[in-house]
Amino acid sequence: MLSESSCIPGFETMITVRPGSHVHRLITVLGLAGEYPVRSLGVLGNERTLRALVSKLSTTQELRNPDTDERMRVKLLQMTGIGNAKAIRFCKGALPILEWIHPDAYGYYMAAFYNHRFPGGMAHRDRNLRVAETIGMHLTAGVETRAYLLPALQNRAILRITPDVPAFYLARDFKKITPAEQNKTMFTRIVGAIFYPGGCYAVYNTRNAAMKWNGMGEFKALHSLTELARMNAGVQSIDSAILLGESYDTALTTLLESDKNRRLELRFDGIYRHIYFVPMNVGGIRQFRLLTVPDWKEKLLELLFDPDVRSYNRGFMEYDASIGGTCVFSHLDGDIARLIRFREAMQTGAGSFEVLCFDDQAPFLREYLGPYITLKTIDAATVEAELGL
């Protein structure tokens, strides 16, 4: 998606920073995140193309603004860190290019990243990269995440502030509202929140490690976010979170670690009733789009089951329909908190059980639920088409 350019080493041509191109998306995400992990370039588009583009932009190139025909000859990117912490940052001399993206992008970047200075601590760096990956997922999924385009949240009156389309607000922007909000969220692992018509999710990113929850910190973060949702979005309660992870192996490790926690009130399914695990890949981006459709849960169940077989949350366990004496459970939404409750009921009760899932979820579910559960896979494209995605 490079316009008027090539990524062949040694072949220099002008690169047009056109909206929708890889270079435009890369500049946009760096303007929001400050730095971006090399290992997660695939979230932003074709990984091979992006790696070649990053290599090219790490040397002096001529860039063109298609709106004004302004030209800039500059080394745009630099690399920092090693291994899993290897990341891309802007070269300082290239920062004016942010004004090509939006008039307010440069000011936002300078305010958020201490005038292009980055603290060197590993904990700070790790959080930066978690935030960057989360921004990349939202940006690619079409969720508005450009903070300089979003109306600022407030806590003075009950107003309708959030937009009528899915929008992602960073936790660091929550903290700017009042010092009290910073105290509530400073010890939490929350990265931000998605507001969408009719709902809100807290958003976490565990990368490639099992998620270790800070129980009281997360309760405080949930309380703070609920108040913000009530004051800004007309959402009265929040019981759901999205958990990003590198792959379903991360989801499995998180669930197995959770089984060891003897303080059930501080376990993640004690904090949030629903936790939707989203892998950081193409399938996860499609799942993001599903989770932000207004009234998506009811629409999905209507698509899957006839009204006369649905459970409508009746009964002693988590299931969605009863067909011929078999309890059918849908995991298409990736809700691992609900999955825990389903497995507990399945292990203690007699009967026949069946799980609906997408193809990429099946190996994870087989490992977690055991060899005797019946899995039925559904094509993701079919579901998306029926839901208008």
Secondary structure, DSSP 8 states (H G I E B T S, - for coil): --BT---STT----EE--TTSHHHHHHHHHHHHSEEEGGGGGGGS-HHHHHHHHHHHTS-EEEE-TTT--EEEE--EEEE--GGG-EEEE-GGGGGGHHHH-TTHHHHHHHHTTTT-----HHHHHHHHHHHHHHHHHHHHT-B--GGGS----SSS----S-SS-EEEEHHHHTTS-HHHHHHHTT----EEEEETTEEEEEEE-TTS-----HHHHHHHHHHHHHHHHHHT------EEEEEESSHHHHHHHHHHHHT-S-GGGSHHHH-SEEEEEESSHHHHHHHHHHTSTTHHHHHHHHHS-GGGB-TT-SSS--SEEETTEEEEE-TT-BHHHHHHHHHHHHHS-SEEEEEE-GGGHHHHHHHH-TTSEEEE--HHHHHHHTT-
